[in-house]
Amino acid sequence: MREAWQHFYGTAFWQRRRKLQLHMHPLCRFCAEGGVVTRATHADHVEPHKGDWNLFCLGELQSLCASCHSSRKQLIEARGHDIMVDDDGWPTDPNHPANRRR
Ligand SMILES: [Zn+2]
């Protein structure tokens, strides 16, 4: 599905920003958390910008591989939190319900 803000990604600004992100952080962040080294291909907005131009331009980015971008990231956005756990089995995402109760 094409969103109304899809053209943001065609701007020269975004091409530069994406290139810089992948240059500075060439590995997939999600894979790296699991100890796997994967080359990132996507500069992903940590907080979904949902068409907000300021957020699109200034929001924090993370580098992801195609598979993480399409699977885990969408799961996080659908649930509102990540399902990754630390070595003790506790969810690492501060937005996870288990962490919000504390
Ligand atoms: Zn990945």
Backbone and ligand atoms as CSV (ligand in chain L), in Angstrom:
chain,resi,resn,atom,element,x,y,z
A,1,MET,N,N,0.848,-1.200,0.000
A,1,MET,CA,C,0.000,0.000,0.000
A,1,MET,C,C,0.884,1.250,0.000
A,2,ARG,N,N,0.552,2.195,-0.862
A,2,ARG,CA,C,1.325,3.445,-0.910
A,2,ARG,C,C,0.655,4.498,-0.042
A,3,GLU,N,N,1.442,5.073,0.861
A,3,GLU,CA,C,0.914,6.121,1.723
A,3,GLU,C,C,1.100,7.474,1.038
A,4,ALA,N,N,0.382,8.479,1.513
A,4,ALA,CA,C,0.470,9.822,0.933
A,4,ALA,C,C,1.874,10.411,1.098
A,5,TRP,N,N,2.603,9.937,2.126
A,5,TRP,CA,C,3.937,10.486,2.396
A,5,TRP,C,C,5.043,9.668,1.750
A,6,GLN,N,N,4.670,8.718,0.892
A,6,GLN,CA,C,5.659,7.845,0.259
A,6,GLN,C,C,6.717,8.650,-0.505
A,7,HIS,N,N,6.304,9.819,-1.017
A,7,HIS,CA,C,7.233,10.633,-1.808
A,7,HIS,C,C,8.373,11.203,-0.958
A,8,PHE,N,N,8.215,11.208,0.383
A,8,PHE,CA,C,9.321,11.641,1.268
A,8,PHE,C,C,10.597,10.877,0.906
A,9,TYR,N,N,10.405,9.579,0.601
A,9,TYR,CA,C,11.555,8.711,0.364
A,9,TYR,C,C,12.233,8.981,-0.974
A,10,GLY,N,N,11.588,9.772,-1.816
A,10,GLY,CA,C,12.184,10.092,-3.101
A,10,GLY,C,C,12.979,11.388,-3.078
A,11,THR,N,N,12.941,12.092,-1.934
A,11,THR,CA,C,13.637,13.381,-1.859
A,11,THR,C,C,15.150,13.199,-1.774
A,12,ALA,N,N,15.878,14.178,-2.285
A,12,ALA,CA,C,17.345,14.145,-2.230
A,12,ALA,C,C,17.800,14.153,-0.773
A,13,PHE,N,N,17.028,14.855,0.068
A,13,PHE,CA,C,17.352,14.900,1.495
A,13,PHE,C,C,17.394,13.492,2.074
A,14,TRP,N,N,16.339,12.709,1.785
A,14,TRP,CA,C,16.275,11.361,2.342
A,14,TRP,C,C,17.371,10.464,1.779
A,15,GLN,N,N,17.650,10.594,0.473
A,15,GLN,CA,C,18.709,9.782,-0.137
A,15,GLN,C,C,20.029,10.008,0.594
A,16,ARG,N,N,20.305,11.284,0.920
A,16,ARG,CA,C,21.543,11.616,1.641
A,16,ARG,C,C,21.507,11.070,3.062
A,17,ARG,N,N,20.359,11.260,3.722
A,17,ARG,CA,C,20.262,10.839,5.121
A,17,ARG,C,C,20.373,9.315,5.234
A,18,ARG,N,N,19.715,8.613,4.342
A,18,ARG,CA,C,19.738,7.154,4.339
A,18,ARG,C,C,21.170,6.655,4.102
A,19,LYS,N,N,21.842,7.271,3.126
A,19,LYS,CA,C,23.205,6.873,2.780
A,19,LYS,C,C,24.143,7.080,3.974
A,20,LEU,N,N,23.971,8.223,4.641
A,20,LEU,CA,C,24.808,8.529,5.798
A,20,LEU,C,C,24.554,7.528,6.928
A,21,GLN,N,N,23.280,7.220,7.173
A,21,GLN,CA,C,22.929,6.267,8.227
A,21,GLN,C,C,23.587,4.908,7.977
A,22,LEU,N,N,23.452,4.405,6.746
A,22,LEU,CA,C,23.995,3.084,6.425
A,22,LEU,C,C,25.523,3.102,6.366
A,23,HIS,N,N,26.089,4.285,6.107
A,23,HIS,CA,C,27.545,4.414,6.109
A,23,HIS,C,C,28.072,4.356,7.549
A,24,MET,N,N,27.362,5.054,8.452
A,24,MET,CA,C,27.816,5.103,9.848
A,24,MET,C,C,27.453,3.832,10.612
A,25,HIS,N,N,26.327,3.219,10.253
A,25,HIS,CA,C,25.868,1.992,10.922
A,25,HIS,C,C,25.546,0.942,9.867
A,26,PRO,N,N,26.588,0.280,9.343
A,26,PRO,CA,C,26.386,-0.627,8.204
A,26,PRO,C,C,25.749,-1.969,8.565
A,27,LEU,N,N,25.644,-2.278,9.873
A,27,LEU,CA,C,25.105,-3.593,10.256
A,27,LEU,C,C,23.689,-3.483,10.800
A,28,CYS,N,N,22.921,-4.537,10.579
A,28,CYS,CA,C,21.542,-4.584,11.079
A,28,CYS,C,C,21.549,-4.585,12.606
A,29,ARG,N,N,20.815,-3.646,13.181
A,29,ARG,CA,C,20.795,-3.490,14.635
A,29,ARG,C,C,20.110,-4.676,15.319
A,30,PHE,N,N,19.008,-5.124,14.761
A,30,PHE,CA,C,18.271,-6.231,15.378
A,30,PHE,C,C,19.083,-7.514,15.311
A,31,CYS,N,N,19.698,-7.786,14.170
A,31,CYS,CA,C,20.522,-8.990,14.040
A,31,CYS,C,C,21.698,-8.918,15.012
A,32,ALA,N,N,22.308,-7.730,15.124
A,32,ALA,CA,C,23.464,-7.566,16.015
A,32,ALA,C,C,23.082,-7.850,17.460
A,33,GLU,N,N,21.862,-7.488,17.852
A,33,GLU,CA,C,21.405,-7.759,19.222
A,33,GLU,C,C,21.354,-9.255,19.488
A,34,GLY,N,N,21.134,-10.020,18.423
A,34,GLY,CA,C,21.101,-11.467,18.562
A,34,GLY,C,C,22.445,-12.103,18.259
A,35,GLY,N,N,23.486,-11.270,18.120
A,35,GLY,CA,C,24.829,-11.781,17.891
A,35,GLY,C,C,25.092,-12.178,16.452
A,36,VAL,N,N,24.231,-11.744,15.545
A,36,VAL,CA,C,24.394,-12.090,14.128
A,36,VAL,C,C,24.820,-10.844,13.355
A,37,VAL,N,N,25.830,-10.998,12.503
A,37,VAL,CA,C,26.302,-9.874,11.695
A,37,VAL,C,C,25.632,-9.926,10.325
A,38,THR,N,N,24.790,-8.937,10.064
A,38,THR,CA,C,24.090,-8.852,8.776
A,38,THR,C,C,24.219,-7.433,8.244
A,39,ARG,N,N,24.500,-7.334,6.960
A,39,ARG,CA,C,24.601,-6.017,6.346
A,39,ARG,C,C,23.217,-5.372,6.287
A,40,ALA,N,N,23.119,-4.136,6.763
A,40,ALA,CA,C,21.843,-3.423,6.751
A,40,ALA,C,C,21.583,-2.802,5.383
A,41,THR,N,N,20.334,-2.784,5.000
A,41,THR,CA,C,19.950,-2.169,3.732
A,41,THR,C,C,18.877,-1.106,3.925
A,42,HIS,N,N,18.302,-1.043,5.129
A,42,HIS,CA,C,17.220,-0.100,5.387
A,42,HIS,C,C,17.607,0.871,6.495
A,43,ALA,N,N,17.396,2.163,6.252
A,43,ALA,CA,C,17.492,3.163,7.315
A,43,ALA,C,C,16.068,3.345,7.836
A,44,ASP,N,N,15.856,2.844,9.043
A,44,ASP,CA,C,14.497,2.759,9.574
A,44,ASP,C,C,14.274,3.781,10.679
A,45,HIS,N,N,13.129,4.426,10.676
A,45,HIS,CA,C,12.796,5.357,11.758
A,45,HIS,C,C,12.429,4.564,13.007
A,46,VAL,N,N,13.139,4.803,14.114
A,46,VAL,CA,C,12.878,4.088,15.359
A,46,VAL,C,C,11.439,4.350,15.796
A,47,GLU,N,N,11.044,5.617,15.759
A,47,GLU,CA,C,9.653,5.974,16.037
A,47,GLU,C,C,8.958,6.195,14.699
A,48,PRO,N,N,7.884,5.476,14.422
A,48,PRO,CA,C,7.206,5.647,13.127
A,48,PRO,C,C,6.807,7.105,12.898
A,49,HIS,N,N,7.166,7.667,11.732
A,49,HIS,CA,C,6.902,9.099,11.513
A,49,HIS,C,C,5.471,9.363,11.039
A,50,LYS,N,N,4.854,8.320,10.477
A,50,LYS,CA,C,3.455,8.415,10.043
A,50,LYS,C,C,3.157,9.683,9.239
A,51,GLY,N,N,4.105,10.081,8.415
A,51,GLY,CA,C,3.870,11.228,7.544
A,51,GLY,C,C,4.238,12.571,8.146
A,52,ASP,N,N,4.771,12.564,9.369
A,52,ASP,CA,C,5.212,13.810,10.015
A,52,ASP,C,C,6.582,14.191,9.450
A,53,TRP,N,N,6.615,15.289,8.687
A,53,TRP,CA,C,7.850,15.663,7.985
A,53,TRP,C,C,8.995,15.936,8.956
A,54,ASN,N,N,8.715,16.611,10.064
A,54,ASN,CA,C,9.771,16.900,11.039
A,54,ASN,C,C,10.362,15.620,11.620
A,55,LEU,N,N,9.464,14.700,11.968
A,55,LEU,CA,C,9.910,13.422,12.521
A,55,LEU,C,C,10.678,12.640,11.457
A,56,PHE,N,N,10.195,12.717,10.240
A,56,PHE,CA,C,10.858,12.034,9.127
A,56,PHE,C,C,12.288,12.555,8.963
A,57,CYS,N,N,12.458,13.872,9.076
A,57,CYS,CA,C,13.773,14.490,8.866
A,57,CYS,C,C,14.679,14.350,10.082
A,58,LEU,N,N,14.106,14.463,11.275
A,58,LEU,CA,C,14.916,14.572,12.481
A,58,LEU,C,C,14.835,13.373,13.403
A,59,GLY,N,N,13.849,12.504,13.198
A,59,GLY,CA,C,13.681,11.349,14.075
A,59,GLY,C,C,14.872,10.408,14.016
A,60,GLU,N,N,15.118,9.716,15.119
A,60,GLU,CA,C,16.251,8.795,15.203
A,60,GLU,C,C,16.099,7.658,14.195
A,61,LEU,N,N,17.233,7.286,13.578
A,61,LEU,CA,C,17.235,6.179,12.609
A,61,LEU,C,C,17.988,4.985,13.167
A,62,GLN,N,N,17.653,3.806,12.654
A,62,GLN,CA,C,18.427,2.605,12.936
A,62,GLN,C,C,18.577,1.839,11.634
A,63,SER,N,N,19.712,1.149,11.494
A,63,SER,CA,C,19.970,0.368,10.291
A,63,SER,C,C,19.410,-1.037,10.479
A,64,LEU,N,N,18.669,-1.508,9.498
A,64,LEU,CA,C,18.095,-2.852,9.563
A,64,LEU,C,C,18.322,-3.587,8.248
A,65,CYS,N,N,18.349,-4.925,8.324
A,65,CYS,CA,C,18.376,-5.709,7.095
A,65,CYS,C,C,16.937,-5.839,6.598
A,66,ALA,N,N,16.786,-6.302,5.371
A,66,ALA,CA,C,15.447,-6.364,4.769
A,66,ALA,C,C,14.523,-7.272,5.570
A,67,SER,N,N,15.042,-8.393,6.050
A,67,SER,CA,C,14.162,-9.338,6.730
A,67,SER,C,C,13.717,-8.800,8.096
A,68,CYS,N,N,14.621,-8.166,8.830
A,68,CYS,CA,C,14.218,-7.577,10.119
A,68,CYS,C,C,13.252,-6.423,9.894
A,69,HIS,N,N,13.517,-5.637,8.862
A,69,HIS,CA,C,12.667,-4.486,8.596
A,69,HIS,C,C,11.236,-4.933,8.313
A,70,SER,N,N,11.099,-6.018,7.565
A,70,SER,CA,C,9.749,-6.423,7.175
A,70,SER,C,C,9.071,-7.273,8.247
A,71,SER,N,N,9.815,-8.002,9.057
A,71,SER,CA,C,9.160,-8.865,10.034
A,71,SER,C,C,9.105,-8.257,11.427
A,72,ARG,N,N,10.276,-8.162,12.078
A,72,ARG,CA,C,10.265,-7.768,13.488
A,72,ARG,C,C,9.756,-6.352,13.693
A,73,LYS,N,N,10.204,-5.452,12.826
A,73,LYS,CA,C,9.803,-4.061,12.959
A,73,LYS,C,C,8.283,-3.910,12.857
A,74,GLN,N,N,7.691,-4.614,11.914
A,74,GLN,CA,C,6.239,-4.499,11.750
A,74,GLN,C,C,5.507,-5.109,12.923
A,75,LEU,N,N,6.095,-6.152,13.485
A,75,LEU,CA,C,5.512,-6.769,14.680
A,75,LEU,C,C,5.523,-5.778,15.837
A,76,ILE,N,N,6.648,-5.075,15.978
A,76,ILE,CA,C,6.773,-4.091,17.049
A,76,ILE,C,C,5.735,-2.992,16.875
A,77,GLU,N,N,5.585,-2.530,15.644
A,77,GLU,CA,C,4.632,-1.444,15.412
A,77,GLU,C,C,3.201,-1.914,15.635
A,78,ALA,N,N,2.925,-3.173,15.296
A,78,ALA,CA,C,1.569,-3.697,15.488
A,78,ALA,C,C,1.268,-3.882,16.972
A,79,ARG,N,N,2.258,-4.372,17.743
A,79,ARG,CA,C,2.052,-4.641,19.160
A,79,ARG,C,C,2.275,-3.412,20.032
A,80,GLY,N,N,3.115,-2.506,19.535
A,80,GLY,CA,C,3.460,-1.338,20.330
A,80,GLY,C,C,4.669,-1.590,21.209
A,81,HIS,N,N,5.253,-2.782,21.125
A,81,HIS,CA,C,6.469,-3.074,21.889
A,81,HIS,C,C,7.203,-4.248,21.261
A,82,ASP,N,N,8.463,-4.403,21.649
A,82,ASP,CA,C,9.312,-5.470,21.124
A,82,ASP,C,C,9.139,-6.728,21.972
A,83,ILE,N,N,9.456,-7.886,21.388
A,83,ILE,CA,C,9.306,-9.134,22.132
A,83,ILE,C,C,10.661,-9.739,22.501
A,84,MET,N,N,11.760,-9.002,22.215
A,84,MET,CA,C,13.087,-9.519,22.555
A,84,MET,C,C,13.257,-9.583,24.065
A,85,VAL,N,N,14.003,-10.598,24.536
A,85,VAL,CA,C,14.266,-10.728,25.965
A,85,VAL,C,C,15.772,-10.728,26.222
A,86,ASP,N,N,16.158,-10.359,27.445
A,86,ASP,CA,C,17.577,-10.365,27.797
A,86,ASP,C,C,17.998,-11.769,28.254
A,87,ASP,N,N,19.220,-11.894,28.763
A,87,ASP,CA,C,19.741,-13.201,29.145
A,87,ASP,C,C,18.930,-13.848,30.258
A,88,ASP,N,N,18.229,-13.023,31.058
A,88,ASP,CA,C,17.396,-13.560,32.137
A,88,ASP,C,C,15.984,-13.886,31.665
A,89,GLY,N,N,15.713,-13.602,30.402
A,89,GLY,CA,C,14.381,-13.872,29.884
A,89,GLY,C,C,13.418,-12.731,30.094
A,90,TRP,N,N,13.943,-11.577,30.547
A,90,TRP,CA,C,13.075,-10.432,30.782
A,90,TRP,C,C,13.015,-9.568,29.512
A,91,PRO,N,N,11.822,-9.080,29.150
A,91,PRO,CA,C,11.715,-8.241,27.939
A,91,PRO,C,C,12.613,-7.011,28.008
A,92,THR,N,N,13.325,-6.730,26.937
A,92,THR,CA,C,14.276,-5.616,26.929
A,92,THR,C,C,13.609,-4.283,26.597
A,93,ASP,N,N,12.450,-4.333,25.963
A,93,ASP,CA,C,11.790,-3.093,25.542
A,93,ASP,C,C,11.087,-2.421,26.723
A,94,PRO,N,N,11.453,-1.146,27.026
A,94,PRO,CA,C,10.786,-0.441,28.138
A,94,PRO,C,C,9.285,-0.285,27.921
A,95,ASN,N,N,8.845,-0.412,26.669
A,95,ASN,CA,C,7.406,-0.292,26.388
A,95,ASN,C,C,6.658,-1.610,26.543
A,96,HIS,N,N,7.400,-2.686,26.796
A,96,HIS,CA,C,6.741,-3.977,26.993
A,96,HIS,C,C,5.889,-3.896,28.264
A,97,PRO,N,N,4.681,-4.473,28.236
A,97,PRO,CA,C,3.783,-4.391,29.406
A,97,PRO,C,C,4.445,-4.827,30.703
A,98,ALA,N,N,5.324,-5.823,30.644
A,98,ALA,CA,C,5.990,-6.309,31.858
A,98,ALA,C,C,6.884,-5.230,32.465
A,99,ASN,N,N,7.449,-4.357,31.629
A,99,ASN,CA,C,8.314,-3.286,32.128
A,99,ASN,C,C,7.517,-2.045,32.526
A,100,ARG,N,N,6.383,-1.869,31.876
A,100,ARG,CA,C,5.583,-0.674,32.192
A,100,ARG,C,C,4.970,-0.759,33.585
A,101,ARG,N,N,4.734,-1.985,34.070
A,101,ARG,CA,C,4.115,-2.159,35.381
A,101,ARG,C,C,5.074,-1.828,36.508
A,102,ARG,N,N,6.397,-1.871,36.216
A,102,ARG,CA,C,7.366,-1.639,37.300
A,102,ARG,C,C,7.535,-0.161,37.590
L,1,ZN,ZN,ZN,18.441,-8.063,10.596
